[in-house]
């Protein structure tokens, strides 16, 4: 992991302080940035989001989809968790904690918006950081790459319907035109641009040009993430200062859903007899979120100052320490995992 990735939580905390301070010192600047919109799309934020997302998507090789059948059990488990369990479990946890248990402690006019942000956060499986988590668990790189590529392909057609369905069930008005535009701007366009760049930069079997490009744009991507967070907290500063417990309360359903989905994926892989090097990344992909996309979608749908935008940023805040704890659990439990009869039988049949 790079220094930035290792200390992401610290950088987010710094952005909270800097953003709140700048929001109070330069309110006119932030208002001007917030007003720079075309068709409800904030141009500065859209630019920052593209700078974040496109370098991540350049790493994805969609040709790896030809290998999805190699670990069909792990692929099946991860797809089940990502698309049939995680968004719905997060919606349930949002209704339970934000809509009921924590309702007296949160601003009444933002309750629905907080729930919407949690749903948006859970509806997008992680794309970039998953490669870090997979490496730390000694995961199968082909499985990780093919699973991420498959999830990205599904996101193009599945993100908007799932978000729209769950927001509708939450009695939250769905701005379908804005949601569709968000999918086009923050999923479809970046995927097309990224794959065109990848094709241009990778000549034959050589990836040296691609590697040089990624090395150059990675710092830009990280700076764009930090700048976006500063803007968000600049707009959210008054609300956070008035009720600093909001972040802690919103973190509760996110933490529960991470451990629940990671544990369920890990257990289902064990029961199916999948190898540990697949089960580890499967659990991590099943639990983590594409928070860059979630932040962009929340801003587009509900605005800078919305509870939805803040809820997605809380996901960024706790991403690294929580996922590192899942990595630790997966690594420490390898002996227990491989003691399962189904796993042992599968290993013996492969060796034979």
C-alpha positions as CSV (number, residue, x, y, z in Angstrom):
1,X,0.0,0.0,0.0
2,X,1.1,3.5,-0.7
3,X,1.5,6.0,2.2
4,X,-1.7,7.7,1.0
5,X,-3.7,4.4,1.0
6,X,-2.3,3.3,4.4
7,X,-3.2,6.6,6.1
8,X,-6.4,7.4,4.1
9,X,-8.4,7.8,7.3
10,X,-5.9,10.4,8.6
11,X,-6.1,12.3,5.3
12,X,-9.9,12.3,5.5
13,X,-9.8,13.6,9.0
14,X,-7.5,16.4,7.9
15,X,-9.9,17.2,5.0
16,X,-12.7,17.5,7.6
17,X,-10.8,20.1,9.5
18,X,-9.6,22.0,6.5
19,X,-12.9,21.9,4.7
20,X,-14.9,23.1,7.7
21,X,-12.3,25.9,8.3
22,X,-12.4,27.1,4.7
23,X,-16.1,26.9,4.6
24,X,-16.3,29.4,7.4
25,X,-13.5,31.6,6.2
26,X,-14.5,31.6,2.5
27,X,-18.2,31.1,2.2
28,X,-18.5,33.0,-1.0
29,X,-16.0,30.8,-2.8
30,X,-17.9,27.7,-1.8
31,X,-21.2,29.2,-2.8
32,X,-19.7,30.0,-6.2
33,X,-18.4,26.4,-6.6
34,X,-21.8,25.0,-5.6
35,X,-23.6,27.2,-8.2
36,X,-21.4,26.1,-11.1
37,X,-23.9,23.6,-12.5
38,X,-25.2,22.5,-15.8
39,X,-28.3,20.3,-15.9
40,X,-27.8,19.7,-12.1
41,X,-24.2,18.5,-12.7
42,X,-21.6,20.4,-10.7
43,X,-18.8,21.0,-13.2
44,X,-15.9,21.3,-10.6
45,X,-17.0,18.2,-8.8
46,X,-17.6,16.3,-12.1
47,X,-14.0,17.1,-13.2
48,X,-12.6,16.0,-9.8
49,X,-14.6,12.7,-9.9
50,X,-13.4,11.9,-13.4
51,X,-9.8,12.5,-12.3
52,X,-10.4,10.0,-9.5
53,X,-12.3,7.3,-11.3
54,X,-10.7,7.1,-14.8
55,X,-7.2,6.2,-13.6
56,X,-8.8,3.4,-11.5
57,X,-10.8,2.1,-14.4
58,X,-7.7,2.1,-16.7
59,X,-6.3,-0.7,-14.5
60,X,-9.3,-2.9,-15.4
61,X,-8.9,-5.3,-18.3
62,X,-12.3,-6.3,-19.5
63,X,-10.7,-9.2,-21.5
64,X,-10.2,-10.9,-18.2
65,X,-14.0,-11.6,-18.2
66,X,-13.1,-14.7,-20.3
67,X,-11.7,-16.2,-17.1
68,X,-14.7,-15.8,-14.9
69,X,-15.6,-19.5,-15.1
70,X,-12.2,-20.5,-13.5
71,X,-13.5,-19.8,-10.0
72,X,-17.3,-20.0,-10.7
73,X,-18.1,-20.6,-7.0
74,X,-16.3,-17.6,-5.8
75,X,-17.7,-15.5,-8.6
76,X,-21.2,-16.7,-7.8
77,X,-20.9,-15.9,-4.1
78,X,-19.5,-12.4,-4.7
79,X,-22.2,-11.5,-7.2
80,X,-24.8,-12.8,-4.8
81,X,-23.5,-10.6,-2.0
82,X,-22.8,-7.5,-4.1
83,X,-26.1,-7.4,-6.0
84,X,-28.7,-9.4,-4.0
85,X,-27.6,-8.8,-0.4
86,X,-25.5,-5.7,0.2
87,X,-27.7,-2.9,-1.1
88,X,-30.8,-4.4,0.5
89,X,-29.1,-5.1,3.9
90,X,-27.8,-1.5,3.9
91,X,-31.3,-0.2,3.2
92,X,-32.6,-2.3,6.1
93,X,-29.8,-1.1,8.4
94,X,-30.4,2.5,7.3
95,X,-34.1,2.2,8.1
96,X,-33.4,0.5,11.5
97,X,-30.7,2.8,12.8
98,X,-31.1,6.2,11.0
99,X,-34.9,6.0,10.5
100,X,-35.7,4.6,13.9
101,X,-33.1,4.2,16.6
102,X,-31.0,7.3,15.9
103,X,-33.9,9.5,14.6
104,X,-34.1,11.6,17.8
105,X,-30.4,12.4,17.6
106,X,-30.3,13.5,13.9
107,X,-31.7,16.5,12.0
108,X,-35.3,15.6,11.2
109,X,-35.1,17.2,7.7
110,X,-32.1,15.0,6.7
111,X,-33.2,11.5,7.8
112,X,-34.4,10.4,4.4
113,X,-31.3,11.9,2.8
114,X,-29.0,10.0,5.1
115,X,-30.7,6.8,4.3
116,X,-30.4,7.6,0.6
117,X,-26.7,8.1,0.9
118,X,-26.2,4.8,2.7
119,X,-28.1,3.0,-0.1
120,X,-26.1,4.7,-2.8
121,X,-22.9,3.8,-1.0
122,X,-23.8,0.1,-0.8
123,X,-25.1,-0.2,-4.4
124,X,-21.6,0.2,-6.0
125,X,-19.0,-2.5,-5.4
126,X,-15.4,-1.3,-4.9
127,X,-13.2,-1.1,-8.0
128,X,-9.7,0.2,-7.0
129,X,-8.8,-0.5,-3.4
130,X,-10.0,-4.1,-3.8
131,X,-6.7,-4.9,-5.5
132,X,-4.8,-3.7,-2.4
133,X,-7.0,-5.8,-0.1
134,X,-6.7,-8.9,-2.4
135,X,-2.9,-8.6,-2.4
136,X,-2.8,-8.3,1.4
137,X,-4.7,-11.6,1.7
138,X,-2.6,-13.3,-1.0
139,X,-5.7,-13.5,-3.2
140,X,-5.8,-15.0,-6.6
141,X,-5.1,-12.0,-8.9
142,X,-7.0,-13.4,-11.9
143,X,-10.1,-13.9,-9.8
144,X,-9.9,-10.4,-8.4
145,X,-9.4,-8.8,-11.8
146,X,-12.2,-10.8,-13.5
147,X,-14.6,-10.2,-10.5
148,X,-14.0,-6.4,-10.6
149,X,-14.3,-6.3,-14.4
150,X,-17.6,-8.2,-14.1
151,X,-18.9,-5.9,-11.3
152,X,-18.0,-2.8,-13.4
153,X,-19.9,-4.3,-16.4
154,X,-23.0,-5.0,-14.2
155,X,-22.8,-1.5,-12.7
156,X,-23.4,0.1,-16.1
157,X,-26.9,-1.5,-16.2
158,X,-27.6,-2.4,-12.6
159,X,-26.7,0.6,-10.5
160,X,-29.5,2.9,-11.4
161,X,-32.4,0.3,-11.1
162,X,-31.2,-0.9,-7.7
163,X,-30.7,2.6,-6.3
164,X,-34.1,3.7,-7.8
165,X,-35.9,0.7,-6.4
166,X,-34.5,1.1,-2.9
167,X,-35.0,4.8,-2.8
168,X,-38.6,4.2,-3.9
169,X,-39.1,1.7,-1.2
170,X,-37.8,4.3,1.3
171,X,-40.5,6.7,0.0
172,X,-37.7,9.0,-1.3
173,X,-38.5,10.8,-4.5
174,X,-36.3,9.4,-7.2
175,X,-35.1,12.0,-9.7
176,X,-34.7,9.5,-12.5
177,X,-33.3,11.9,-15.1
178,X,-30.6,12.9,-12.7
179,X,-29.9,9.3,-11.7
180,X,-29.6,8.3,-15.3
181,X,-27.3,11.2,-16.0
182,X,-25.1,10.2,-13.1
183,X,-24.8,6.7,-14.4
184,X,-23.8,8.0,-17.8
185,X,-21.4,10.6,-16.5
186,X,-19.7,8.6,-13.7
187,X,-19.9,5.0,-15.0
188,X,-20.4,4.8,-18.7
189,X,-18.2,7.7,-19.9
190,X,-15.3,6.9,-17.5
191,X,-15.4,3.2,-18.5
192,X,-15.3,4.1,-22.2
193,X,-12.5,6.7,-21.8
194,X,-10.5,4.4,-19.6
195,X,-10.7,1.5,-22.0
196,X,-9.7,3.7,-24.9
197,X,-6.7,5.0,-22.9
198,X,-5.8,1.4,-22.0
199,X,-5.9,0.3,-25.6
200,X,-3.8,3.3,-26.7
201,X,-1.2,2.9,-23.9
202,X,-0.8,-0.8,-24.0
203,X,1.1,-1.8,-27.2
204,X,1.0,-5.5,-27.8
205,X,2.0,-7.5,-24.7
206,X,4.0,-4.6,-23.3
207,X,2.4,-2.6,-20.4
208,X,5.3,-0.2,-19.8
209,X,3.4,2.7,-21.3
210,X,0.4,1.9,-19.3
211,X,2.5,1.6,-16.1
212,X,4.1,5.0,-16.7
213,X,0.8,6.6,-17.3
214,X,-0.7,5.2,-14.1
215,X,2.4,6.3,-12.1
216,X,1.9,9.9,-13.4
217,X,-1.9,10.1,-12.9
218,X,-2.1,8.3,-9.5
219,X,-1.0,11.5,-7.6
220,X,-3.5,13.5,-9.5
221,X,-6.3,11.0,-8.7
222,X,-5.4,11.2,-5.0
223,X,-5.3,15.0,-5.0
224,X,-8.7,15.1,-6.7
225,X,-10.1,12.8,-4.0
226,X,-8.8,15.1,-1.2
227,X,-10.1,18.2,-3.0
228,X,-13.6,16.7,-3.3
229,X,-13.6,15.9,0.4
230,X,-12.5,19.4,1.3
231,X,-15.4,20.8,-0.8
232,X,-17.9,18.5,0.8
233,X,-16.9,19.3,4.3
234,X,-16.8,23.0,3.4
235,X,-20.5,22.8,2.6
236,X,-21.2,20.4,5.5
237,X,-19.3,22.3,8.2
238,X,-22.1,24.1,10.0
239,X,-24.1,20.9,10.3
240,X,-21.1,18.9,11.6
241,X,-20.2,21.6,14.1
242,X,-23.8,21.8,15.3
243,X,-24.0,18.0,15.7
244,X,-20.6,16.3,15.6
245,X,-22.1,13.0,16.6
246,X,-23.7,12.7,13.1
247,X,-20.6,11.1,11.7
248,X,-20.3,8.5,14.5
249,X,-24.0,7.6,14.2
250,X,-23.8,7.2,10.4
251,X,-20.8,5.0,10.8
252,X,-22.7,2.4,12.8
253,X,-24.8,0.9,9.9
254,X,-21.8,1.1,7.6
255,X,-19.7,-0.9,10.0
256,X,-22.3,-3.5,10.6
257,X,-22.9,-4.1,6.9
258,X,-19.2,-4.4,6.1
259,X,-18.7,-7.1,8.7
260,X,-22.0,-8.9,7.9
261,X,-21.4,-9.0,4.1
262,X,-17.7,-9.9,4.5
263,X,-18.5,-12.7,6.9
264,X,-21.4,-14.1,4.8
265,X,-19.3,-14.1,1.7
266,X,-16.4,-15.8,3.5
267,X,-18.7,-18.5,5.0
268,X,-20.5,-19.2,1.7
269,X,-17.2,-19.7,-0.1
270,X,-16.1,-22.1,2.6
271,X,-19.3,-24.0,2.4
272,X,-19.0,-24.2,-1.4
273,X,-15.5,-25.6,-1.1
274,X,-13.8,-22.6,-2.8
275,X,-10.1,-22.0,-2.1
276,X,-8.9,-19.5,0.5
277,X,-7.1,-17.4,-2.1
278,X,-10.5,-16.8,-3.7
279,X,-12.6,-16.6,-0.6
280,X,-10.4,-13.8,0.9
281,X,-10.8,-11.3,-2.0
282,X,-14.4,-12.4,-2.5
283,X,-15.2,-11.4,1.1
284,X,-13.4,-8.1,0.6
285,X,-15.1,-7.3,-2.7
286,X,-18.4,-8.3,-1.2
287,X,-18.0,-5.8,1.7
288,X,-16.2,-2.8,0.3
289,X,-17.8,0.1,-1.6
290,X,-16.9,2.2,-4.7
291,X,-17.1,5.4,-2.6
292,X,-15.9,7.7,-5.3
293,X,-18.9,6.8,-7.5
294,X,-21.2,7.0,-4.4
295,X,-20.0,10.5,-3.5
296,X,-20.5,11.7,-7.1
297,X,-24.0,10.2,-7.4
298,X,-25.1,11.6,-4.0
299,X,-23.9,15.1,-4.9
300,X,-25.7,14.9,-8.3
301,X,-28.9,13.6,-6.8
302,X,-29.2,15.6,-3.6
303,X,-26.5,18.3,-3.6
304,X,-23.4,19.3,-1.7
305,X,-25.2,20.1,1.5
306,X,-27.3,17.0,1.7
307,X,-27.2,14.3,4.3
308,X,-26.7,11.8,1.4
309,X,-23.4,13.4,0.4
310,X,-22.3,13.3,4.1
311,X,-23.3,9.7,4.5
312,X,-21.2,8.6,1.5
313,X,-18.2,10.5,2.9
314,X,-18.4,8.6,6.2
315,X,-17.8,5.5,4.1
316,X,-14.6,7.0,2.9
317,X,-13.6,7.9,6.4
318,X,-13.8,4.4,7.8
319,X,-12.9,2.4,4.6
320,X,-9.2,1.7,5.4
321,X,-9.2,0.7,9.1
322,X,-12.4,-1.4,8.6
323,X,-11.1,-3.2,5.5
324,X,-7.7,-3.8,7.1
325,X,-9.5,-5.4,10.0
326,X,-11.3,-7.7,7.6
327,X,-7.9,-8.5,6.0
328,X,-6.5,-9.4,9.4
329,X,-9.5,-11.7,10.2
330,X,-9.2,-13.5,6.8
331,X,-5.5,-14.1,7.2
332,X,-5.7,-15.2,10.8
333,X,-8.6,-17.6,10.0
334,X,-6.9,-19.4,7.1
335,X,-6.3,-22.6,9.1
336,X,-9.9,-22.7,10.2
337,X,-11.1,-22.1,6.7
338,X,-9.0,-24.8,5.1
339,X,-10.0,-27.3,7.7
340,X,-13.5,-27.5,6.2
341,X,-14.2,-30.9,4.5
342,X,-15.5,-29.2,1.3
343,X,-12.3,-27.1,1.0
344,X,-10.0,-30.0,1.7
345,X,-11.9,-32.3,-0.8
346,X,-11.7,-29.6,-3.4
347,X,-7.9,-29.1,-2.9
348,X,-7.3,-32.9,-3.1
349,X,-9.3,-33.2,-6.3
350,X,-7.4,-30.4,-7.9
351,X,-4.0,-31.8,-6.9
352,X,-5.1,-35.2,-8.3
